[in-house]
């Protein structure tokens, strides 16, 4: 076997075996990242984290499996704009905000990434459940009347 043929054969075999894992990794779907922006120390918001994970689980998402949640906890409202800009810079799939100040900071940071307002409500069982509402969603008077009637009946 000539030198040129050997190099071509060896180089082709080595190259294809090295590139196969890279191609396989490139074809894997990226796991979406959700940025969470809240105004509270992380230590005092364990119930919010639990409620968010339970709410996402109800929608078929499991943190660390098919979605990643990137938490940003501001201890002062002055930090919210900085954290919102950081979340936007990481190009998350959506931003979940907890509280009016966090929602306003997220809205000022982006108009391209969907923002979802989340509130934790306490159930009669003592557990918390997260309620989600899209920010800047189109208002439907019939839907709002239905929600008001549903709240009154509880």
BAKOLBA-884716 format. One record per residue: residue number from 1; residue in one letter; x, y, z of N, C-alpha, C in turn. Coordinates in nm, 3 decimals. Last residue first. Example, Ala and Ser with C-alpha at 12.3 -4.5 7.8 and 13.67 -1.06 7.14 Angstrom:
+-----+---------+---------+---------+---------+---------+----------+---------+---------+---------+---------+
: num : residuo :  n.east : n.north :    n.up : ca.east : ca.north :   ca.up :  c.east : c.north :    c.up :
+-----+---------+---------+---------+---------+---------+----------+---------+---------+---------+---------+
:   2 :       S :   1.285 :  -0.225 :   0.708 :   1.367 :   -0.106 :   0.714 :   1.290 :   0.003 :   0.787 :
:   1 :       A :   1.319 :  -0.569 :   0.780 :   1.230 :   -0.450 :   0.780 :   1.320 :  -0.330 :   0.780 :
+-----+---------+---------+---------+---------+---------+----------+---------+---------+---------+---------+
END
This chain:
+-----+---------+---------+---------+---------+---------+----------+---------+---------+---------+---------+
: num : residuo :  n.east : n.north :    n.up : ca.east : ca.north :   ca.up :  c.east : c.north :    c.up :
+-----+---------+---------+---------+---------+---------+----------+---------+---------+---------+---------+
: 154 :       X :  -6.619 :   2.986 :   4.426 :  -6.530 :    2.911 :   4.517 :  -6.546 :   2.952 :   4.658 :
: 153 :       X :  -6.768 :   3.152 :   4.272 :  -6.829 :    3.025 :   4.310 :  -6.743 :   2.946 :   4.408 :
: 152 :       X :  -6.602 :   3.364 :   4.212 :  -6.712 :    3.387 :   4.305 :  -6.771 :   3.256 :   4.356 :
: 151 :       X :  -6.436 :   3.245 :   4.021 :  -6.379 :    3.288 :   4.150 :  -6.489 :   3.306 :   4.254 :
: 150 :       X :  -6.618 :   3.211 :   3.811 :  -6.555 :    3.093 :   3.871 :  -6.497 :   3.129 :   4.008 :
: 149 :       X :  -6.674 :   3.474 :   3.743 :  -6.782 :    3.388 :   3.793 :  -6.726 :   3.266 :   3.864 :
: 148 :       X :  -6.420 :   3.551 :   3.652 :  -6.479 :    3.619 :   3.768 :  -6.590 :   3.533 :   3.829 :
: 147 :       X :  -6.395 :   3.378 :   3.431 :  -6.301 :    3.367 :   3.543 :  -6.357 :   3.434 :   3.669 :
: 146 :       X :  -6.604 :   3.474 :   3.268 :  -6.605 :    3.335 :   3.313 :  -6.514 :   3.318 :   3.434 :
: 145 :       X :  -6.511 :   3.730 :   3.218 :  -6.639 :    3.713 :   3.288 :  -6.649 :   3.572 :   3.345 :
: 144 :       X :  -6.277 :   3.666 :   3.071 :  -6.266 :    3.736 :   3.199 :  -6.394 :   3.722 :   3.281 :
: 143 :       X :  -6.392 :   3.548 :   2.845 :  -6.304 :    3.469 :   2.931 :  -6.292 :   3.534 :   3.068 :
: 142 :       X :  -6.530 :   3.765 :   2.740 :  -6.605 :    3.646 :   2.778 :  -6.522 :   3.560 :   2.874 :
: 141 :       X :  -6.321 :   3.950 :   2.681 :  -6.422 :    3.981 :   2.782 :  -6.500 :   3.859 :   2.829 :
: 140 :       X :  -5.993 :   3.887 :   2.653 :  -6.118 :    3.835 :   2.601 :  -6.226 :   3.859 :   2.707 :
: 139 :       X :  -5.691 :   4.042 :   2.573 :  -5.802 :    4.031 :   2.668 :  -5.928 :   3.986 :   2.597 :
: 138 :       X :  -5.392 :   3.896 :   2.489 :  -5.511 :    3.960 :   2.435 :  -5.627 :   3.935 :   2.532 :
: 137 :       X :  -5.128 :   3.953 :   2.722 :  -5.216 :    3.862 :   2.649 :  -5.337 :   3.940 :   2.599 :
: 136 :       X :  -4.935 :   4.081 :   2.866 :  -4.976 :    4.141 :   2.739 :  -5.059 :   4.045 :   2.655 :
: 135 :       X :  -4.830 :   3.779 :   3.010 :  -4.827 :    3.924 :   3.016 :  -4.856 :   3.977 :   2.876 :
: 134 :       X :  -5.022 :   3.497 :   3.095 :  -4.933 :    3.561 :   2.997 :  -4.943 :   3.713 :   3.010 :
: 133 :       X :  -5.020 :   3.348 :   3.404 :  -5.096 :    3.438 :   3.318 :  -4.996 :   3.506 :   3.224 :
: 132 :       X :  -5.049 :   3.071 :   3.628 :  -4.975 :    3.142 :   3.524 :  -5.068 :   3.231 :   3.442 :
: 131 :       X :  -5.012 :   2.970 :   3.955 :  -5.110 :    3.013 :   3.855 :  -5.033 :   3.100 :   3.757 :
: 130 :       X :  -4.897 :   2.699 :   4.145 :  -4.864 :    2.818 :   4.068 :  -4.972 :   2.845 :   3.966 :
: 129 :       X :  -4.982 :   2.600 :   4.471 :  -4.992 :    2.574 :   4.328 :  -4.966 :   2.705 :   4.256 :
: 128 :       X :  -4.895 :   2.448 :   4.782 :  -4.903 :    2.565 :   4.695 :  -4.910 :   2.521 :   4.550 :
: 127 :       X :  -5.079 :   2.275 :   5.040 :  -4.978 :    2.282 :   4.934 :  -4.997 :   2.409 :   4.853 :
: 126 :       X :  -5.303 :   2.276 :   5.194 :  -5.181 :    2.332 :   5.251 :  -5.067 :   2.342 :   5.151 :
: 125 :       X :  -5.541 :   2.201 :   5.091 :  -5.457 :    2.094 :   5.145 :  -5.330 :   2.146 :   5.211 :
: 124 :       X :  -5.640 :   2.433 :   4.978 :  -5.694 :    2.389 :   5.109 :  -5.610 :   2.279 :   5.173 :
: 123 :       X :  -5.347 :   2.604 :   4.845 :  -5.463 :    2.517 :   4.831 :  -5.516 :   2.478 :   4.969 :
: 122 :       X :  -5.226 :   2.921 :   4.777 :  -5.229 :    2.812 :   4.874 :  -5.358 :   2.734 :   4.859 :
: 121 :       X :  -5.058 :   3.021 :   4.484 :  -5.177 :    3.025 :   4.568 :  -5.175 :   2.903 :   4.659 :
: 120 :       X :  -4.821 :   3.222 :   4.333 :  -4.842 :    3.099 :   4.410 :  -4.966 :   3.116 :   4.495 :
: 119 :       X :  -4.810 :   3.343 :   4.005 :  -4.847 :    3.369 :   4.144 :  -4.872 :   3.235 :   4.212 :
: 118 :       X :  -4.643 :   3.475 :   3.728 :  -4.676 :    3.358 :   3.808 :  -4.707 :   3.400 :   3.951 :
: 117 :       X :  -4.652 :   3.587 :   3.399 :  -4.665 :    3.626 :   3.539 :  -4.708 :   3.503 :   3.617 :
: 116 :       X :  -4.430 :   3.550 :   3.141 :  -4.543 :    3.487 :   3.207 :  -4.541 :   3.530 :   3.353 :
: 115 :       X :  -4.325 :   3.669 :   2.833 :  -4.318 :    3.687 :   2.978 :  -4.446 :   3.631 :   3.038 :
: 114 :       X :  -4.134 :   3.583 :   2.546 :  -4.262 :    3.579 :   2.618 :  -4.241 :   3.590 :   2.770 :
: 113 :       X :  -3.912 :   3.814 :   2.402 :  -3.924 :    3.690 :   2.479 :  -4.057 :   3.692 :   2.554 :
: 112 :       X :  -3.928 :   4.067 :   2.288 :  -3.922 :    3.950 :   2.200 :  -3.943 :   3.818 :   2.274 :
: 111 :       X :  -3.894 :   4.274 :   2.445 :  -4.028 :    4.265 :   2.387 :  -4.037 :   4.141 :   2.298 :
: 110 :       X :  -3.715 :   4.328 :   2.749 :  -3.737 :    4.261 :   2.622 :  -3.881 :   4.276 :   2.575 :
: 109 :       X :  -3.693 :   4.493 :   2.973 :  -3.571 :    4.431 :   2.920 :  -3.592 :   4.369 :   2.782 :
: 108 :       X :  -3.942 :   4.571 :   3.052 :  -3.851 :    4.677 :   3.005 :  -3.725 :   4.619 :   2.942 :
: 107 :       X :  -4.046 :   4.327 :   3.133 :  -4.105 :    4.395 :   3.017 :  -4.014 :   4.503 :   2.963 :
: 106 :       X :  -3.890 :   4.281 :   3.360 :  -3.879 :    4.190 :   3.246 :  -3.934 :   4.256 :   3.120 :
: 105 :       X :  -3.981 :   4.491 :   3.523 :  -3.838 :    4.484 :   3.486 :  -3.819 :   4.394 :   3.365 :
: 104 :       X :  -4.250 :   4.418 :   3.551 :  -4.215 :    4.543 :   3.484 :  -4.069 :   4.546 :   3.441 :
: 103 :       X :  -4.216 :   4.177 :   3.693 :  -4.281 :    4.177 :   3.562 :  -4.246 :   4.303 :   3.484 :
: 102 :       X :  -4.102 :   4.268 :   3.930 :  -4.027 :    4.176 :   3.844 :  -4.085 :   4.173 :   3.703 :
: 101 :       X :  -4.312 :   4.424 :   4.029 :  -4.183 :    4.487 :   4.001 :  -4.099 :   4.399 :   3.908 :
: 100 :       X :  -4.521 :   4.232 :   4.065 :  -4.533 :    4.341 :   3.969 :  -4.399 :   4.402 :   3.931 :
:  99 :       X :  -4.439 :   3.880 :   4.084 :  -4.457 :    4.013 :   4.140 :  -4.457 :   4.120 :   4.033 :
:  98 :       X :  -4.235 :   3.690 :   3.909 :  -4.316 :    3.680 :   4.029 :  -4.324 :   3.819 :   4.092 :
:  97 :       X :  -4.210 :   3.568 :   3.577 :  -4.187 :    3.673 :   3.676 :  -4.283 :   3.656 :   3.792 :
:  96 :       X :  -4.042 :   3.381 :   3.347 :  -4.148 :    3.373 :   3.446 :  -4.116 :   3.477 :   3.552 :
:  95 :       X :  -3.970 :   3.399 :   3.012 :  -3.937 :    3.454 :   3.143 :  -4.061 :   3.440 :   3.231 :
:  94 :       X :  -3.853 :   3.161 :   2.768 :  -3.958 :    3.242 :   2.831 :  -3.906 :   3.293 :   2.963 :
:  93 :       X :  -3.613 :   3.075 :   2.664 :  -3.735 :    3.054 :   2.585 :  -3.850 :   3.138 :   2.637 :
:  92 :       X :  -3.327 :   3.299 :   2.683 :  -3.417 :    3.197 :   2.737 :  -3.540 :   3.185 :   2.649 :
:  91 :       X :  -3.074 :   3.437 :   2.634 :  -3.169 :    3.392 :   2.531 :  -3.255 :   3.275 :   2.578 :
:  90 :       X :  -2.910 :   3.565 :   2.806 :  -2.892 :    3.420 :   2.795 :  -2.991 :   3.356 :   2.698 :
:  89 :       X :  -3.009 :   3.822 :   2.802 :  -2.881 :    3.797 :   2.736 :  -2.856 :   3.647 :   2.716 :
:  88 :       X :  -3.230 :   3.796 :   2.967 :  -3.251 :    3.819 :   2.824 :  -3.124 :   3.788 :   2.746 :
:  87 :       X :  -3.100 :   3.770 :   3.215 :  -3.185 :    3.661 :   3.165 :  -3.203 :   3.674 :   3.014 :
:  86 :       X :  -2.978 :   4.021 :   3.232 :  -2.895 :    3.900 :   3.230 :  -2.974 :   3.782 :   3.175 :
:  85 :       X :  -3.200 :   4.188 :   3.247 :  -3.109 :    4.200 :   3.132 :  -3.021 :   4.076 :   3.119 :
:  84 :       X :  -3.296 :   4.101 :   3.495 :  -3.379 :    4.082 :   3.375 :  -3.292 :   4.092 :   3.250 :
:  83 :       X :  -3.090 :   4.187 :   3.663 :  -3.116 :    4.044 :   3.649 :  -3.200 :   4.014 :   3.525 :
:  82 :       X :  -3.119 :   4.466 :   3.629 :  -2.991 :    4.400 :   3.597 :  -3.012 :   4.251 :   3.575 :
:  81 :       X :  -3.379 :   4.502 :   3.725 :  -3.346 :    4.537 :   3.586 :  -3.218 :   4.469 :   3.541 :
:  80 :       X :  -3.353 :   4.417 :   4.001 :  -3.439 :    4.347 :   3.905 :  -3.404 :   4.377 :   3.760 :
:  79 :       X :  -3.215 :   4.565 :   4.184 :  -3.142 :    4.458 :   4.115 :  -3.222 :   4.394 :   4.002 :
:  78 :       X :  -3.397 :   4.731 :   4.306 :  -3.296 :    4.792 :   4.219 :  -3.221 :   4.687 :   4.136 :
:  77 :       X :  -3.538 :   4.574 :   4.483 :  -3.599 :    4.601 :   4.353 :  -3.501 :   4.666 :   4.255 :
:  76 :       X :  -3.338 :   4.324 :   4.639 :  -3.386 :    4.462 :   4.634 :  -3.438 :   4.489 :   4.494 :
:  75 :       X :  -3.282 :   4.067 :   4.591 :  -3.320 :    4.099 :   4.728 :  -3.369 :   4.242 :   4.740 :
:  74 :       X :  -3.373 :   3.862 :   4.326 :  -3.327 :    3.994 :   4.366 :  -3.372 :   4.019 :   4.509 :
:  73 :       X :  -3.289 :   3.567 :   4.185 :  -3.359 :    3.622 :   4.301 :  -3.297 :   3.756 :   4.336 :
:  72 :       X :  -3.331 :   3.366 :   3.922 :  -3.264 :    3.492 :   3.956 :  -3.347 :   3.556 :   4.066 :
:  71 :       X :  -3.297 :   3.039 :   3.791 :  -3.354 :    3.128 :   3.891 :  -3.266 :   3.250 :   3.915 :
:  70 :       X :  -3.375 :   2.871 :   3.522 :  -3.262 :    2.953 :   3.565 :  -3.316 :   3.059 :   3.660 :
:  69 :       X :  -3.476 :   2.551 :   3.457 :  -3.520 :    2.678 :   3.515 :  -3.397 :   2.749 :   3.570 :
:  68 :       X :  -3.511 :   2.354 :   3.172 :  -3.420 :    2.400 :   3.277 :  -3.471 :   2.534 :   3.326 :
:  67 :       X :  -3.678 :   2.061 :   3.054 :  -3.672 :    2.207 :   3.068 :  -3.575 :   2.239 :   3.181 :
:  66 :       X :  -3.668 :   1.794 :   3.070 :  -3.703 :    1.849 :   2.940 :  -3.717 :   2.002 :   2.943 :
:  65 :       X :  -3.505 :   1.773 :   3.318 :  -3.525 :    1.665 :   3.221 :  -3.557 :   1.721 :   3.082 :
:  64 :       X :  -3.490 :   1.999 :   3.475 :  -3.370 :    1.917 :   3.461 :  -3.382 :   1.804 :   3.361 :
:  63 :       X :  -3.824 :   1.988 :   3.556 :  -3.701 :    2.065 :   3.569 :  -3.580 :   1.971 :   3.566 :
:  62 :       X :  -4.051 :   1.877 :   3.326 :  -3.982 :    1.841 :   3.450 :  -3.847 :   1.912 :   3.451 :
:  61 :       X :  -4.373 :   1.929 :   3.190 :  -4.231 :    1.968 :   3.194 :  -4.172 :   1.932 :   3.329 :
:  60 :       X :  -4.647 :   1.898 :   3.178 :  -4.563 :    1.798 :   3.113 :  -4.415 :   1.832 :   3.110 :
:  59 :       X :  -4.801 :   2.063 :   3.327 :  -4.797 :    2.091 :   3.183 :  -4.708 :   1.995 :   3.106 :
:  58 :       X :  -4.749 :   1.974 :   3.580 :  -4.886 :    1.958 :   3.529 :  -4.892 :   1.980 :   3.378 :
:  57 :       X :  -4.488 :   2.068 :   3.599 :  -4.511 :    1.924 :   3.591 :  -4.651 :   1.894 :   3.538 :
:  56 :       X :  -4.536 :   2.337 :   3.632 :  -4.473 :    2.292 :   3.508 :  -4.492 :   2.142 :   3.488 :
:  55 :       X :  -4.647 :   2.323 :   3.890 :  -4.725 :    2.377 :   3.778 :  -4.668 :   2.334 :   3.644 :
:  54 :       X :  -4.432 :   2.221 :   4.034 :  -4.557 :    2.144 :   4.027 :  -4.642 :   2.191 :   3.910 :
:  53 :       X :  -4.248 :   2.430 :   4.002 :  -4.215 :    2.297 :   3.950 :  -4.340 :   2.211 :   3.938 :
:  52 :       X :  -4.391 :   2.633 :   4.134 :  -4.354 :    2.646 :   3.993 :  -4.325 :   2.510 :   3.932 :
:  51 :       X :  -4.407 :   2.530 :   4.396 :  -4.530 :    2.554 :   4.320 :  -4.500 :   2.567 :   4.170 :
:  50 :       X :  -4.135 :   2.524 :   4.467 :  -4.214 :    2.401 :   4.468 :  -4.340 :   2.416 :   4.382 :
:  49 :       X :  -4.081 :   2.797 :   4.451 :  -4.007 :    2.703 :   4.366 :  -4.085 :   2.573 :   4.355 :
:  48 :       X :  -4.252 :   2.894 :   4.647 :  -4.269 :    2.937 :   4.508 :  -4.200 :   2.841 :   4.413 :
:  47 :       X :  -4.151 :   2.777 :   4.877 :  -4.286 :    2.740 :   4.836 :  -4.312 :   2.782 :   4.692 :
:  46 :       X :  -3.903 :   2.906 :   4.899 :  -3.907 :    2.762 :   4.868 :  -4.044 :   2.719 :   4.820 :
:  45 :       X :  -3.831 :   3.166 :   4.954 :  -3.921 :    3.141 :   4.842 :  -3.930 :   2.993 :   4.805 :
:  44 :       X :  -3.636 :   3.231 :   5.132 :  -3.774 :    3.248 :   5.176 :  -3.876 :   3.213 :   5.069 :
:  43 :       X :  -3.398 :   3.189 :   4.995 :  -3.426 :    3.106 :   5.112 :  -3.572 :   3.117 :   5.157 :
:  42 :       X :  -3.388 :   3.389 :   4.803 :  -3.418 :    3.251 :   4.760 :  -3.456 :   3.163 :   4.878 :
:  41 :       X :  -3.555 :   3.690 :   4.884 :  -3.439 :    3.602 :   4.904 :  -3.478 :   3.458 :   4.868 :
:  40 :       X :  -3.728 :   3.842 :   4.613 :  -3.730 :    3.782 :   4.746 :  -3.600 :   3.705 :   4.764 :
:  39 :       X :  -3.853 :   3.876 :   4.331 :  -3.805 :    3.974 :   4.428 :  -3.825 :   3.917 :   4.567 :
:  38 :       X :  -3.756 :   3.686 :   4.039 :  -3.836 :    3.710 :   4.158 :  -3.770 :   3.810 :   4.251 :
:  37 :       X :  -3.761 :   3.527 :   3.741 :  -3.720 :    3.653 :   3.803 :  -3.813 :   3.682 :   3.920 :
:  36 :       X :  -3.638 :   3.264 :   3.554 :  -3.731 :    3.301 :   3.661 :  -3.677 :   3.425 :   3.730 :
:  35 :       X :  -3.623 :   3.148 :   3.227 :  -3.564 :    3.238 :   3.325 :  -3.669 :   3.277 :   3.427 :
:  34 :       X :  -3.598 :   2.832 :   3.096 :  -3.693 :    2.932 :   3.144 :  -3.621 :   3.017 :   3.247 :
:  33 :       X :  -3.474 :   2.672 :   2.815 :  -3.441 :    2.732 :   2.944 :  -3.546 :   2.838 :   2.976 :
:  32 :       X :  -3.511 :   2.360 :   2.641 :  -3.545 :    2.501 :   2.662 :  -3.512 :   2.546 :   2.804 :
:  31 :       X :  -3.249 :   2.169 :   2.517 :  -3.350 :    2.176 :   2.622 :  -3.382 :   2.323 :   2.646 :
:  30 :       X :  -3.208 :   2.102 :   2.173 :  -3.168 :    2.178 :   2.290 :  -3.283 :   2.182 :   2.390 :
:  29 :       X :  -3.190 :   1.779 :   2.032 :  -3.266 :    1.903 :   2.052 :  -3.219 :   1.971 :   2.179 :
:  28 :       X :  -2.908 :   1.656 :   1.866 :  -2.994 :    1.651 :   1.982 :  -3.064 :   1.786 :   2.000 :
:  27 :       X :  -2.730 :   1.698 :   1.663 :  -2.867 :    1.667 :   1.624 :  -2.962 :   1.661 :   1.743 :
:  26 :       X :  -2.486 :   1.734 :   1.785 :  -2.544 :    1.848 :   1.716 :  -2.690 :   1.824 :   1.680 :
:  25 :       X :  -2.428 :   1.478 :   1.876 :  -2.456 :    1.583 :   1.973 :  -2.525 :   1.702 :   1.907 :
:  24 :       X :  -2.379 :   1.355 :   1.629 :  -2.489 :    1.307 :   1.713 :  -2.527 :   1.412 :   1.815 :
:  23 :       X :  -2.154 :   1.492 :   1.546 :  -2.277 :    1.502 :   1.468 :  -2.397 :   1.458 :   1.550 :
:  22 :       X :  -1.973 :   1.409 :   1.742 :  -2.005 :    1.550 :   1.729 :  -2.135 :   1.569 :   1.651 :
:  21 :       X :  -1.957 :   1.131 :   1.696 :  -2.013 :    1.180 :   1.822 :  -2.051 :   1.328 :   1.815 :
:  20 :       X :  -1.847 :   1.144 :   1.425 :  -1.978 :    1.086 :   1.453 :  -2.036 :   1.133 :   1.588 :
:  19 :       X :  -1.588 :   1.238 :   1.416 :  -1.695 :    1.332 :   1.388 :  -1.834 :   1.276 :   1.419 :
:  18 :       X :  -1.427 :   1.018 :   1.468 :  -1.422 :    1.133 :   1.558 :  -1.540 :   1.226 :   1.538 :
:  17 :       X :  -1.485 :   0.850 :   1.259 :  -1.513 :    0.802 :   1.394 :  -1.507 :   0.916 :   1.495 :
:  16 :       X :  -1.402 :   1.004 :   1.042 :  -1.544 :    0.971 :   1.055 :  -1.577 :   0.922 :   1.195 :
:  15 :       X :  -1.125 :   1.025 :   1.095 :  -1.210 :    1.144 :   1.089 :  -1.356 :   1.111 :   1.107 :
:  14 :       X :  -1.040 :   0.760 :   1.077 :  -1.026 :    0.833 :   1.203 :  -1.118 :   0.954 :   1.206 :
:  13 :       X :  -1.103 :   0.705 :   0.810 :  -1.159 :    0.623 :   0.918 :  -1.154 :   0.698 :   1.051 :
:  12 :       X :  -0.955 :   0.902 :   0.674 :  -1.099 :    0.893 :   0.656 :  -1.165 :   0.815 :   0.769 :
:  11 :       X :  -0.692 :   0.843 :   0.758 :  -0.751 :    0.974 :   0.787 :  -0.903 :   0.971 :   0.775 :
:  10 :       X :  -0.659 :   0.585 :   0.649 :  -0.652 :    0.606 :   0.793 :  -0.720 :   0.738 :   0.833 :
:   9 :       X :  -0.688 :   0.641 :   0.370 :  -0.769 :    0.540 :   0.437 :  -0.773 :   0.564 :   0.587 :
:   8 :       X :  -0.493 :   0.842 :   0.331 :  -0.633 :    0.866 :   0.294 :  -0.724 :   0.769 :   0.368 :
:   7 :       X :  -0.262 :   0.708 :   0.415 :  -0.304 :    0.831 :   0.484 :  -0.451 :   0.859 :   0.454 :
:   6 :       X :  -0.259 :   0.498 :   0.226 :  -0.266 :    0.469 :   0.370 :  -0.317 :   0.591 :   0.447 :
:   5 :       X :  -0.226 :   0.636 :  -0.012 :  -0.346 :    0.556 :   0.008 :  -0.366 :   0.525 :   0.157 :
:   4 :       X :   0.028 :   0.750 :   0.031 :  -0.088 :    0.837 :   0.010 :  -0.218 :   0.760 :   0.034 :
:   3 :       X :   0.192 :   0.517 :   0.052 :   0.179 :    0.609 :   0.163 :   0.053 :   0.696 :   0.150 :
:   2 :       X :   0.052 :   0.216 :  -0.079 :   0.130 :    0.337 :  -0.087 :   0.100 :   0.428 :   0.032 :
:   1 :       X :   0.085 :  -0.116 :   0.000 :   0.000 :    0.000 :   0.000 :   0.090 :   0.123 :   0.000 :
+-----+---------+---------+---------+---------+---------+----------+---------+---------+---------+---------+
END
